[in-house]
Amino acid sequence: MKKKAAPKLPKAPVMSRSAAALRIRTINDNHVQRHKAHNDRLSLAKSVAEKTARTNHEIEYNQLLGHSLHGRLGPMAADKLTALKTYLGK
């Protein structure tokens, strides 16, 4: 039994060099824009996370400071208060 030959695929239309260069440039520009937008989203998410962490540290610092004014602060909490003080720059 003989093998059948694979069917011939239709040839793609020929594209000029300038049209191909324009097409490649358009694709590359789209990739650059997509990467820039992605990096912008990542930097925004990072800045939001940093702001949230700083806010949480400030809340904890204020709570520990309030407790220290009433004299109800243990040794571990006092260490945490000094660490937060140096972290927040207060």
C-alpha positions in Angstrom: 0.0 0.0 0.0 1.3 3.4 -1.0 1.4 6.4 1.4 -0.7 9.3 0.3 1.2 12.6 -0.2 0.3 15.4 2.2 -2.1 18.0 0.7 -0.5 21.1 -0.6 -1.1 24.2 1.5 -2.0 27.4 -0.3 0.8 29.9 -0.5 0.5 33.0 1.6 0.4 36.3 -0.3 3.8 37.9 -0.7 4.4 40.9 1.6 6.7 43.7 0.7 9.7 44.5 2.9 8.3 47.8 3.9 4.9 46.3 4.8 6.6 43.6 6.8 8.8 46.1 8.6 5.7 48.2 9.5 3.9 45.2 10.8 6.9 44.1 13.0 7.2 47.7 14.3 3.5 47.8 15.2 3.8 44.5 17.0 6.9 45.7 18.9 5.2 49.0 19.9 2.2 47.1 21.2 4.5 44.9 23.3 6.3 47.9 24.7 3.0 49.5 25.7 1.8 46.3 27.3 5.0 45.9 29.3 4.9 49.5 30.4 1.3 49.2 31.6 2.1 45.9 33.4 5.1 47.6 35.1 3.0 50.6 36.1 0.4 48.2 37.7 3.1 46.4 39.6 4.6 49.6 40.9 1.2 50.9 42.0 0.5 47.6 43.8 3.9 47.8 45.5 3.4 51.4 46.6 -0.1 50.6 48.0 1.3 47.6 49.9 4.1 49.8 51.4 1.6 52.5 52.4 -0.6 49.9 54.0 2.3 48.4 55.9 3.4 51.9 57.1 -0.1 52.8 58.2 -0.3 49.5 60.2 3.0 50.2 61.8 1.8 53.7 62.8 -1.4 52.3 64.3 0.6 49.7 66.3 3.0 52.4 67.4 0.2 54.7 68.6 -1.5 51.9 70.5 1.7 50.9 72.2 2.5 54.6 73.0 -1.0 54.9 74.6 -0.5 51.9 76.7 3.0 53.0 77.8 1.5 56.3 79.0 -0.7 54.3 81.4 2.3 52.2 82.6 0.9 48.9 81.3 3.7 47.9 79.0 5.7 44.6 79.3 9.3 44.2 78.2 8.5 42.7 74.8 6.1 45.5 74.1 8.7 48.1 75.1 11.2 46.5 72.7 8.6 46.6 70.0 7.9 50.2 70.7 11.5 51.2 70.3 11.8 49.1 67.1 8.7 50.9 65.7 10.1 54.2 66.8 13.3 53.7 64.8 11.4 52.3 61.8 9.0 55.2 61.6 11.7 57.8 62.4 9.9 59.2 65.4 
